C-alpha cells in the first residue's frame, strides 16, 4: 500500500521558516532552558507518518501540525514569524481537506513518537494569537 503524505509537505512548506543570518549570535549561543529544549525536541520528533490522521474519526491532522508549529514556537529562533506561521499552516491544513479536532485523543494514543495533545493546545494558542493580532491591525486601519 502506498500512502500519499505530500499534503504534510505542503503544510510544512506553507509555514516556511525565516532566519536572519546576518549579525546575530550563533544559534547555540542563545541560552535555552533544559525543559524548553526537551519539549521542543519532543515535538520535533514527529516523523510525519500520518498515523494520527488515520486514527482520527475526523481525519484531523492537528497533532501533526501542532507538533510542527511547537518545534519552532518553543525556541527563541523560531519566534520569528511564529504567528504568521500558525495562520498559514492552519490555512493549508484546511485547504488539504483534513477534518476538525473533537478531542478524542485517538491521535495521541496511536502516535509512534509519543507526541502529546499539548501540541494541539499550543497550536490553538498560536493560531488564536495570530487571529487577534490580525483583528487589531485591521481595527487600527493598518496593513
Ligand atoms: S502519528 Fe505522531 S509522528 Fe506520526 S505524523 Fe502524527 S504526530 Fe507525527
Backbone and ligand atoms as CSV (ligand in chain L), in Angstrom:
chain,resi,resn,atom,element,x,y,z
A,1,UNK,N,N,0.837,-1.186,0.000
A,1,UNK,CA,C,0.000,0.000,0.000
A,1,UNK,C,C,0.885,1.255,0.000
A,2,UNK,N,N,0.528,2.205,-0.825
A,2,UNK,CA,C,1.279,3.459,-0.871
A,2,UNK,C,C,0.464,4.546,-0.187
A,3,UNK,N,N,1.097,5.238,0.734
A,3,UNK,CA,C,0.429,6.337,1.440
A,3,UNK,C,C,0.972,7.658,0.906
A,4,UNK,N,N,0.083,8.518,0.478
A,4,UNK,CA,C,0.483,9.824,-0.058
A,4,UNK,C,C,0.538,10.836,1.092
A,5,UNK,N,N,1.737,11.245,1.445
A,5,UNK,CA,C,1.893,12.205,2.551
A,5,UNK,C,C,2.278,13.595,2.039
A,6,UNK,N,N,2.073,13.838,0.771
A,6,UNK,CA,C,2.502,15.132,0.223
A,6,UNK,C,C,1.710,16.304,0.814
A,7,UNK,N,N,0.508,16.022,1.322
A,7,UNK,CA,C,-0.260,17.092,1.977
A,7,UNK,C,C,0.523,17.612,3.181
A,8,UNK,N,N,1.195,16.717,3.892
A,8,UNK,CA,C,2.012,17.128,5.046
A,8,UNK,C,C,3.149,18.038,4.586
A,9,UNK,N,N,3.749,17.688,3.463
A,9,UNK,CA,C,4.843,18.521,2.933
A,9,UNK,C,C,4.337,19.915,2.611
A,10,UNK,N,N,3.167,19.982,2.007
A,10,UNK,CA,C,2.619,21.298,1.625
A,10,UNK,C,C,2.278,22.136,2.865
A,11,UNK,N,N,1.810,21.476,3.916
A,11,UNK,CA,C,1.511,22.212,5.157
A,11,UNK,C,C,2.806,22.794,5.731
A,12,UNK,N,N,3.854,21.994,5.739
A,12,UNK,CA,C,5.129,22.489,6.277
A,12,UNK,C,C,5.695,23.603,5.405
A,13,UNK,N,N,5.562,23.448,4.098
A,13,UNK,CA,C,6.059,24.491,3.194
A,13,UNK,C,C,5.296,25.792,3.404
A,14,UNK,N,N,4.002,25.691,3.701
A,14,UNK,CA,C,3.189,26.895,3.924
A,14,UNK,C,C,3.715,27.671,5.127
A,15,UNK,N,N,4.210,26.925,6.135
A,15,UNK,CA,C,4.743,27.578,7.331
A,15,UNK,C,C,6.052,28.284,7.065
A,16,UNK,N,N,6.868,27.670,6.225
A,16,UNK,CA,C,8.167,28.251,5.903
A,16,UNK,C,C,8.999,28.455,7.153
A,17,UNK,N,N,10.112,29.096,6.971
A,17,UNK,CA,C,10.963,29.400,8.110
A,17,UNK,C,C,11.929,30.486,7.710
A,18,UNK,N,N,11.928,31.570,8.452
A,18,UNK,CA,C,12.805,32.697,8.128
A,18,UNK,C,C,13.856,32.817,9.209
A,19,UNK,N,N,15.086,32.921,8.795
A,19,UNK,CA,C,16.150,33.105,9.792
A,19,UNK,C,C,17.070,34.212,9.320
A,20,UNK,N,N,17.265,35.192,10.177
A,20,UNK,CA,C,18.186,36.271,9.865
A,20,UNK,C,C,19.597,35.773,10.132
A,21,UNK,N,N,20.389,35.637,9.112
A,21,UNK,CA,C,21.725,35.070,9.301
A,21,UNK,C,C,22.797,36.144,9.431
A,22,UNK,N,N,22.390,37.411,9.347
A,22,UNK,CA,C,23.402,38.457,9.408
A,22,UNK,C,C,23.511,39.104,10.772
A,23,UNK,N,N,24.705,39.124,11.321
A,23,UNK,CA,C,24.985,39.866,12.536
A,23,UNK,C,C,24.275,39.383,13.785
A,24,UNK,N,N,23.940,38.154,13.829
A,24,UNK,CA,C,23.282,37.622,15.034
A,24,UNK,C,C,24.192,36.583,15.675
A,25,UNK,N,N,23.992,36.331,16.954
A,25,UNK,CA,C,24.823,35.313,17.608
A,25,UNK,C,C,24.521,33.920,17.059
A,26,UNK,N,N,25.456,33.032,17.212
A,26,UNK,CA,C,25.219,31.647,16.809
A,26,UNK,C,C,24.005,31.108,17.555
A,27,UNK,N,N,23.239,30.263,16.875
A,27,UNK,CA,C,22.025,29.715,17.490
A,27,UNK,C,C,22.330,29.007,18.800
A,28,UNK,N,N,23.459,28.320,18.838
A,28,UNK,CA,C,23.762,27.567,20.067
A,28,UNK,C,C,24.325,28.456,21.169
A,29,UNK,N,N,24.437,29.775,20.889
A,29,UNK,CA,C,24.894,30.707,21.923
A,29,UNK,C,C,23.715,31.292,22.687
A,30,UNK,N,N,22.506,31.016,22.234
A,30,UNK,CA,C,21.308,31.529,22.915
A,30,UNK,C,C,20.920,30.544,24.014
A,31,UNK,N,N,20.915,31.005,25.263
A,31,UNK,CA,C,20.574,30.076,26.346
A,31,UNK,C,C,19.106,29.645,26.307
A,32,UNK,N,N,18.884,28.364,26.383
A,32,UNK,CA,C,17.526,27.813,26.375
A,32,UNK,C,C,17.444,26.824,27.535
A,33,UNK,N,N,16.395,26.962,28.324
A,33,UNK,CA,C,16.304,26.080,29.491
A,33,UNK,C,C,16.145,24.628,29.043
A,34,UNK,N,N,16.612,23.738,29.889
A,34,UNK,CA,C,16.585,22.303,29.561
A,34,UNK,C,C,15.152,21.851,29.293
A,35,UNK,N,N,14.239,22.323,30.122
A,35,UNK,CA,C,12.837,21.924,29.992
A,35,UNK,C,C,12.281,22.315,28.618
A,36,UNK,N,N,12.557,23.557,28.211
A,36,UNK,CA,C,12.047,24.049,26.914
A,36,UNK,C,C,12.725,23.304,25.764
A,37,UNK,N,N,14.033,23.109,25.870
A,37,UNK,CA,C,14.762,22.404,24.811
A,37,UNK,C,C,14.225,20.983,24.637
A,38,UNK,N,N,13.942,20.332,25.751
A,38,UNK,CA,C,13.427,18.963,25.675
A,38,UNK,C,C,12.021,18.922,25.076
A,39,UNK,N,N,11.220,19.914,25.443
A,39,UNK,CA,C,9.857,19.973,24.909
A,39,UNK,C,C,9.893,20.197,23.392
A,40,UNK,N,N,10.767,21.097,22.963
A,40,UNK,CA,C,10.903,21.367,21.525
A,40,UNK,C,C,11.406,20.120,20.798
A,41,UNK,N,N,12.345,19.431,21.425
A,41,UNK,CA,C,12.883,18.221,20.807
A,41,UNK,C,C,11.808,17.149,20.695
A,42,UNK,N,N,10.995,17.018,21.737
A,42,UNK,CA,C,9.905,16.032,21.698
A,42,UNK,C,C,8.959,16.335,20.531
A,43,UNK,N,N,8.622,17.610,20.355
A,43,UNK,CA,C,7.738,17.989,19.246
A,43,UNK,C,C,8.406,17.707,17.899
A,44,UNK,N,N,9.704,17.984,17.836
A,44,UNK,CA,C,10.435,17.796,16.580
A,44,UNK,C,C,10.604,16.328,16.214
A,45,UNK,N,N,10.305,15.440,17.146
A,45,UNK,CA,C,10.485,14.018,16.853
A,45,UNK,C,C,9.355,13.443,15.999
A,46,UNK,N,N,8.341,14.258,15.709
A,46,UNK,CA,C,7.275,13.819,14.792
A,46,UNK,C,C,7.884,13.462,13.442
A,47,UNK,N,N,7.560,12.290,12.952
A,47,UNK,CA,C,8.148,11.808,11.698
A,47,UNK,C,C,7.194,11.954,10.509
A,48,UNK,N,N,6.046,12.572,10.751
A,48,UNK,CA,C,5.107,12.788,9.644
A,48,UNK,C,C,4.555,11.502,9.064
A,49,UNK,N,N,4.334,10.524,9.922
A,49,UNK,CA,C,3.895,9.208,9.432
A,49,UNK,C,C,2.419,9.186,9.049
A,50,UNK,N,N,1.615,10.048,9.675
A,50,UNK,CA,C,0.189,10.100,9.367
A,50,UNK,C,C,-0.675,9.165,10.196
A,51,UNK,N,N,-0.073,8.466,11.151
A,51,UNK,CA,C,-0.861,7.545,11.987
A,51,UNK,C,C,-1.934,8.292,12.770
A,52,UNK,N,N,-1.636,9.526,13.140
A,52,UNK,CA,C,-2.609,10.331,13.896
A,52,UNK,C,C,-3.844,10.609,13.043
A,53,UNK,N,N,-3.637,10.910,11.786
A,53,UNK,CA,C,-4.765,11.185,10.880
A,53,UNK,C,C,-5.576,9.914,10.670
A,54,UNK,N,N,-4.864,8.803,10.484
A,54,UNK,CA,C,-5.549,7.524,10.254
A,54,UNK,C,C,-6.366,7.101,11.472
A,55,UNK,N,N,-5.874,7.428,12.667
A,55,UNK,CA,C,-6.570,7.019,13.894
A,55,UNK,C,C,-7.784,7.895,14.201
A,56,UNK,N,N,-7.789,9.100,13.641
A,56,UNK,CA,C,-8.833,10.069,13.998
A,56,UNK,C,C,-10.108,9.824,13.207
A,57,UNK,N,N,-11.232,9.802,13.890
A,57,UNK,CA,C,-12.506,9.576,13.195
A,57,UNK,C,C,-12.864,10.741,12.275
A,58,UNK,N,N,-12.232,11.909,12.498
A,58,UNK,CA,C,-12.479,13.077,11.652
A,58,UNK,C,C,-11.362,13.293,10.620
A,59,UNK,N,N,-10.378,12.392,10.608
A,59,UNK,CA,C,-9.185,12.570,9.759
A,59,UNK,C,C,-8.548,13.929,9.992
A,60,UNK,N,N,-8.428,14.280,11.249
A,60,UNK,CA,C,-7.805,15.557,11.600
A,60,UNK,C,C,-6.285,15.411,11.625
A,61,UNK,N,N,-5.602,16.478,11.196
A,61,UNK,CA,C,-4.135,16.465,11.177
A,61,UNK,C,C,-3.559,17.413,12.225
A,62,UNK,N,N,-4.350,17.793,13.212
A,62,UNK,CA,C,-3.883,18.818,14.156
A,62,UNK,C,C,-2.727,18.360,15.048
A,63,UNK,N,N,-2.617,17.055,15.308
A,63,UNK,CA,C,-1.480,16.627,16.136
A,63,UNK,C,C,-0.184,16.848,15.359
A,64,UNK,N,N,-0.178,16.458,14.105
A,64,UNK,CA,C,0.992,16.677,13.250
A,64,UNK,C,C,1.307,18.167,13.145
A,65,UNK,N,N,0.310,18.979,12.813
A,65,UNK,CA,C,0.539,20.419,12.626
A,65,UNK,C,C,0.941,21.067,13.963
A,66,UNK,N,N,0.312,20.620,15.042
A,66,UNK,CA,C,0.678,21.142,16.356
A,66,UNK,C,C,2.136,20.852,16.691
A,67,UNK,N,N,2.593,19.651,16.347
A,67,UNK,CA,C,3.994,19.294,16.618
A,67,UNK,C,C,4.935,20.159,15.795
A,68,UNK,N,N,4.588,20.376,14.532
A,68,UNK,CA,C,5.464,21.161,13.647
A,68,UNK,C,C,5.500,22.625,14.060
A,69,UNK,N,N,4.377,23.136,14.514
A,69,UNK,CA,C,4.346,24.525,14.978
A,69,UNK,C,C,5.097,24.641,16.304
A,70,UNK,N,N,4.905,23.681,17.183
A,70,UNK,CA,C,5.536,23.728,18.501
A,70,UNK,C,C,7.053,23.657,18.421
A,71,UNK,N,N,7.581,22.831,17.540
A,71,UNK,CA,C,9.032,22.655,17.496
A,71,UNK,C,C,9.744,23.970,17.206
A,72,UNK,N,N,9.065,24.881,16.510
A,72,UNK,CA,C,9.647,26.204,16.261
A,72,UNK,C,C,9.213,27.212,17.310
A,73,UNK,N,N,7.926,27.217,17.646
A,73,UNK,CA,C,7.376,28.248,18.530
A,73,UNK,C,C,7.994,28.211,19.926
A,74,UNK,N,N,8.461,27.038,20.337
A,74,UNK,CA,C,9.025,26.925,21.677
A,74,UNK,C,C,10.400,27.567,21.791
A,75,UNK,N,N,11.126,27.652,20.687
A,75,UNK,CA,C,12.503,28.137,20.734
A,75,UNK,C,C,12.606,29.596,20.313
A,76,UNK,N,N,13.565,30.334,20.885
A,76,UNK,CA,C,13.696,31.748,20.512
A,76,UNK,C,C,13.934,31.935,19.018
A,77,UNK,N,N,14.702,31.024,18.424
A,77,UNK,CA,C,14.967,31.146,16.977
A,77,UNK,C,C,13.691,31.011,16.157
A,78,UNK,N,N,12.744,30.252,16.676
A,78,UNK,CA,C,11.507,30.001,15.944
A,78,UNK,C,C,10.420,31.033,16.189
A,79,UNK,N,N,10.733,32.009,17.062
A,79,UNK,CA,C,9.727,33.049,17.336
A,79,UNK,C,C,9.513,33.948,16.116
A,80,UNK,N,N,10.500,33.919,15.216
A,80,UNK,CA,C,10.380,34.728,14.011
A,80,UNK,C,C,9.146,34.286,13.231
A,81,UNK,N,N,8.230,35.191,13.019
A,81,UNK,CA,C,7.019,34.924,12.235
A,81,UNK,C,C,6.182,33.774,12.797
A,82,UNK,N,N,6.223,33.543,14.099
A,82,UNK,CA,C,5.506,32.371,14.640
A,82,UNK,C,C,3.995,32.481,14.469
A,83,UNK,N,N,3.471,33.717,14.554
A,83,UNK,CA,C,2.023,33.856,14.399
A,83,UNK,C,C,1.594,33.623,12.956
A,84,UNK,N,N,2.340,34.236,12.033
A,84,UNK,CA,C,2.018,34.037,10.617
A,84,UNK,C,C,2.167,32.567,10.235
A,85,UNK,N,N,3.151,31.926,10.842
A,85,UNK,CA,C,3.379,30.515,10.525
A,85,UNK,C,C,2.157,29.684,10.899
A,86,UNK,N,N,1.623,29.928,12.092
A,86,UNK,CA,C,0.444,29.174,12.537
A,86,UNK,C,C,-0.734,29.428,11.603
A,87,UNK,N,N,-0.908,30.680,11.245
A,87,UNK,CA,C,-2.029,31.050,10.373
A,87,UNK,C,C,-1.917,30.348,9.014
A,88,UNK,N,N,-0.723,30.377,8.442
A,88,UNK,CA,C,-0.528,29.783,7.111
A,88,UNK,C,C,-0.639,28.257,7.137
A,89,UNK,N,N,-0.096,27.657,8.177
A,89,UNK,CA,C,-0.145,26.190,8.232
A,89,UNK,C,C,-1.568,25.691,8.466
A,90,UNK,N,N,-2.322,26.392,9.304
A,90,UNK,CA,C,-3.716,26.000,9.535
A,90,UNK,C,C,-4.537,26.207,8.263
A,91,UNK,N,N,-4.279,27.299,7.551
A,91,UNK,CA,C,-4.999,27.555,6.302
A,91,UNK,C,C,-4.717,26.437,5.293
A,92,UNK,N,N,-3.451,26.012,5.225
A,92,UNK,CA,C,-3.100,24.939,4.280
A,92,UNK,C,C,-3.704,23.606,4.727
A,93,UNK,N,N,-3.705,23.374,6.023
A,93,UNK,CA,C,-4.328,22.144,6.550
A,93,UNK,C,C,-5.800,22.097,6.151
A,94,UNK,N,N,-6.478,23.212,6.289
A,94,UNK,CA,C,-7.892,23.280,5.909
A,94,UNK,C,C,-8.053,23.078,4.401
A,95,UNK,N,N,-7.163,23.695,3.633
A,95,UNK,CA,C,-7.240,23.577,2.175
A,95,UNK,C,C,-7.027,22.140,1.708
A,96,UNK,N,N,-6.256,21.390,2.487
A,96,UNK,CA,C,-5.996,19.984,2.125
A,96,UNK,C,C,-7.189,19.089,2.444
A,97,UNK,N,N,-8.153,19.627,3.200
A,97,UNK,CA,C,-9.370,18.867,3.467
A,97,UNK,C,C,-9.349,18.012,4.718
A,98,UNK,N,N,-8.377,18.242,5.597
A,98,UNK,CA,C,-8.368,17.482,6.854
A,98,UNK,C,C,-9.539,17.922,7.723
A,99,UNK,N,N,-10.010,17.013,8.574
A,99,UNK,CA,C,-11.159,17.314,9.420
A,99,UNK,C,C,-10.788,18.103,10.666
A,100,UNK,N,N,-11.818,18.415,11.444
A,100,UNK,CA,C,-11.618,19.185,12.671
A,100,UNK,C,C,-11.339,18.258,13.854
A,101,UNK,N,N,-10.681,18.808,14.848
A,101,UNK,CA,C,-10.384,18.057,16.075
A,101,UNK,C,C,-11.590,18.103,17.012
A,102,UNK,N,N,-11.987,16.931,17.510
A,102,UNK,CA,C,-13.069,16.897,18.501
A,102,UNK,C,C,-12.571,16.270,19.810
A,103,UNK,N,N,-11.280,16.369,20.039
A,103,UNK,CA,C,-10.668,15.962,21.318
A,103,UNK,C,C,-10.942,14.523,21.723
A,104,UNK,N,N,-10.790,13.597,20.802
A,104,UNK,CA,C,-10.957,12.191,21.173
A,104,UNK,C,C,-9.653,11.602,21.712
A,105,UNK,N,N,-8.532,12.264,21.399
A,105,UNK,CA,C,-7.181,11.835,21.819
A,105,UNK,C,C,-6.732,10.530,21.155
A,106,UNK,N,N,-7.455,10.096,20.138
A,106,UNK,CA,C,-7.043,8.867,19.439
A,106,UNK,C,C,-5.672,9.066,18.791
A,107,UNK,N,N,-5.393,10.294,18.365
A,107,UNK,CA,C,-4.104,10.605,17.722
A,107,UNK,C,C,-2.948,10.339,18.679
A,108,UNK,N,N,-3.083,10.849,19.894
A,108,UNK,CA,C,-2.012,10.684,20.885
A,108,UNK,C,C,-1.804,9.204,21.201
A,109,UNK,N,N,-2.909,8.471,21.284
A,109,UNK,CA,C,-2.814,7.047,21.624
A,109,UNK,C,C,-2.083,6.253,20.548
A,110,UNK,N,N,-2.217,6.672,19.288
A,110,UNK,CA,C,-1.627,5.907,18.179
A,110,UNK,C,C,-0.261,6.412,17.738
A,111,UNK,N,N,0.110,7.613,18.156
A,111,UNK,CA,C,1.364,8.202,17.665
A,111,UNK,C,C,2.578,7.366,18.089
A,112,UNK,N,N,3.373,6.911,17.135
A,112,UNK,CA,C,4.534,6.084,17.481
A,112,UNK,C,C,5.663,6.870,18.144
A,113,UNK,N,N,5.601,8.184,18.061
A,113,UNK,CA,C,6.654,9.013,18.653
A,113,UNK,C,C,6.220,9.666,19.965
A,114,UNK,N,N,5.046,9.332,20.438
A,114,UNK,CA,C,4.598,9.859,21.731
A,114,UNK,C,C,4.311,11.346,21.732
A,115,UNK,N,N,3.910,11.881,20.575
A,115,UNK,CA,C,3.567,13.312,20.514
A,115,UNK,C,C,2.297,13.550,21.336
A,116,UNK,N,N,2.372,14.531,22.226
A,116,UNK,CA,C,1.273,14.784,23.164
A,116,UNK,C,C,0.269,15.800,22.612
A,117,UNK,N,N,-0.974,15.683,23.099
A,117,UNK,CA,C,-2.009,16.616,22.655
A,117,UNK,C,C,-1.761,18.038,23.152
A,118,UNK,N,N,-0.807,18.213,24.042
A,118,UNK,CA,C,-0.448,19.579,24.463
A,118,UNK,C,C,0.039,20.379,23.251
A,119,UNK,N,N,0.535,19.671,22.239
A,119,UNK,CA,C,0.944,20.354,20.998
A,119,UNK,C,C,-0.262,20.970,20.280
A,120,UNK,N,N,-1.413,20.320,20.423
A,120,UNK,CA,C,-2.637,20.863,19.809
A,120,UNK,C,C,-3.048,22.134,20.543
A,121,UNK,N,N,-2.927,22.102,21.868
A,121,UNK,CA,C,-3.267,23.297,22.657
A,121,UNK,C,C,-2.369,24.461,22.259
A,122,UNK,N,N,-1.074,24.170,22.049
A,122,UNK,CA,C,-0.154,25.246,21.643
A,122,UNK,C,C,-0.512,25.759,20.253
A,123,UNK,N,N,-0.861,24.857,19.363
A,123,UNK,CA,C,-1.301,25.267,18.021
A,123,UNK,C,C,-2.492,26.219,18.134
A,124,UNK,N,N,-3.450,25.870,18.974
A,124,UNK,CA,C,-4.636,26.722,19.134
A,124,UNK,C,C,-4.262,28.093,19.687
A,125,UNK,N,N,-3.339,28.119,20.641
A,125,UNK,CA,C,-2.911,29.406,21.212
A,125,UNK,C,C,-2.199,30.252,20.165
A,126,UNK,N,N,-1.320,29.627,19.407
A,126,UNK,CA,C,-0.578,30.355,18.367
A,126,UNK,C,C,-1.540,30.898,17.315
A,127,UNK,N,N,-2.490,30.071,16.937
A,127,UNK,CA,C,-3.439,30.466,15.889
A,127,UNK,C,C,-4.348,31.591,16.387
A,128,UNK,N,N,-4.857,31.448,17.605
A,128,UNK,CA,C,-5.721,32.495,18.165
A,128,UNK,C,C,-4.967,33.806,18.305
A,129,UNK,N,N,-3.710,33.718,18.736
A,129,UNK,CA,C,-2.870,34.913,18.861
A,129,UNK,C,C,-2.716,35.601,17.524
A,130,UNK,N,N,-2.538,34.814,16.492
A,130,UNK,CA,C,-2.399,35.361,15.143
A,130,UNK,C,C,-3.682,36.051,14.698
A,131,UNK,N,N,-4.807,35.396,14.978
A,131,UNK,CA,C,-6.102,35.965,14.577
A,131,UNK,C,C,-6.366,37.285,15.307
A,132,UNK,N,N,-6.030,37.315,16.599
A,132,UNK,CA,C,-6.261,38.536,17.387
A,132,UNK,C,C,-5.383,39.679,16.879
A,133,UNK,N,N,-4.136,39.364,16.541
A,133,UNK,CA,C,-3.232,40.393,16.017
A,133,UNK,C,C,-3.774,40.942,14.706
A,134,UNK,N,N,-4.226,40.060,13.828
A,134,UNK,CA,C,-4.779,40.493,12.538
A,134,UNK,C,C,-5.999,41.381,12.757
A,135,UNK,N,N,-6.829,41.001,13.720
A,135,UNK,CA,C,-8.041,41.754,14.007
A,135,UNK,C,C,-7.691,43.155,14.524
A,136,UNK,N,N,-6.708,43.222,15.428
A,136,UNK,CA,C,-6.318,44.514,15.990
A,136,UNK,C,C,-5.727,45.419,14.911
A,137,UNK,N,N,-4.903,44.855,14.041
A,137,UNK,CA,C,-4.301,45.645,12.957
A,137,UNK,C,C,-5.394,46.165,12.048
A,138,UNK,N,N,-6.379,45.299,11.766
A,138,UNK,CA,C,-7.487,45.690,10.901
A,138,UNK,C,C,-8.282,46.844,11.519
A,139,UNK,N,N,-8.537,46.760,12.826
A,139,UNK,CA,C,-9.309,47.784,13.528
A,139,UNK,C,C,-8.582,49.120,13.576
A,140,UNK,N,N,-7.240,49.025,13.603
A,140,UNK,CA,C,-6.442,50.247,13.667
A,140,UNK,C,C,-6.184,50.811,12.267
A,141,UNK,N,N,-6.704,50.114,11.265
A,141,UNK,CA,C,-6.564,50.591,9.896
A,141,UNK,C,C,-5.187,50.367,9.310
A,142,UNK,N,N,-4.398,49.459,9.938
A,142,UNK,CA,C,-3.066,49.159,9.423
A,142,UNK,C,C,-3.131,48.120,8.334
A,143,UNK,N,N,-1.952,47.665,7.929
A,143,UNK,CA,C,-1.931,46.599,6.929
A,143,UNK,C,C,-1.170,45.402,7.435
L,1,LIG,S1,S,1.300,9.979,14.443
L,1,LIG,FE1,FE,2.787,11.209,15.628
L,1,LIG,S2,S,4.716,11.022,14.479
L,1,LIG,FE2,FE,3.077,10.367,13.085
L,1,LIG,S3,S,2.514,12.283,11.960
L,1,LIG,FE3,FE,1.127,12.127,13.721
L,1,LIG,S4,S,2.131,13.370,15.329
L,1,LIG,FE4,FE,3.711,12.907,13.781
